[in-house]
């Protein structure tokens, strides 16, 4: 099986696959961290969305 060549962006630079992009990596890290916090939020009757608002207002 042959590998597909990377797409090229402006200036001829290779674009990395989305799975390895910064936004996807940040999403994975956030999800990994939230796995530890979800039980605590649920114990206090808070949703993730409510937690985001409280965190933003603090």
C-alpha positions as CSV (number, residue, x, y, z in Angstrom):
1,X,0.0,0.0,0.0
2,X,1.4,3.4,-0.9
3,X,1.1,6.4,1.3
4,X,-0.6,9.5,0.1
5,X,1.5,12.6,-0.4
6,X,0.8,15.4,2.0
7,X,-1.2,18.3,0.6
8,X,0.7,21.5,0.0
9,X,-0.3,24.8,1.4
10,X,0.7,28.3,0.4
11,X,4.4,28.5,-0.4
12,X,4.7,24.8,-1.1
13,X,4.8,23.7,2.6
14,X,3.3,20.4,3.5
15,X,0.0,20.4,5.5
16,X,-0.1,17.8,8.2
17,X,-3.1,15.5,8.5
18,X,-6.0,16.9,10.6
19,X,-5.5,14.1,13.2
20,X,-2.1,15.6,14.0
21,X,-3.1,19.3,13.9
22,X,-3.0,21.5,16.9
23,X,-6.8,21.9,17.2
24,X,-7.3,18.2,17.3
25,X,-4.5,17.6,19.8
26,X,-6.0,20.3,22.1
27,X,-9.4,18.7,21.8
28,X,-7.9,15.3,22.8
29,X,-6.1,16.9,25.8
30,X,-9.3,18.7,26.9
31,X,-11.2,15.4,26.7
32,X,-8.6,13.5,28.7
33,X,-8.6,16.2,31.4
34,X,-12.4,16.4,31.6
35,X,-12.6,12.6,32.2
36,X,-11.1,13.3,35.7
37,X,-13.4,16.3,36.4
38,X,-16.7,15.0,35.1
39,X,-17.5,13.0,38.3
40,X,-16.8,16.0,40.5
41,X,-19.0,18.2,38.3
42,X,-21.8,15.7,38.4
43,X,-21.5,15.3,42.2
44,X,-22.2,19.1,42.5
45,X,-25.0,19.0,39.9
46,X,-23.1,21.0,37.3
47,X,-22.9,20.4,33.6
48,X,-19.7,21.0,31.6
49,X,-21.3,24.1,30.0
50,X,-22.2,25.5,33.4
51,X,-18.6,24.9,34.6
52,X,-17.3,26.8,31.5
53,X,-19.4,29.8,32.4
54,X,-18.4,29.8,36.1
55,X,-14.7,29.5,35.0
56,X,-15.1,32.4,32.6
57,X,-16.7,34.6,35.2
58,X,-14.1,33.9,37.9
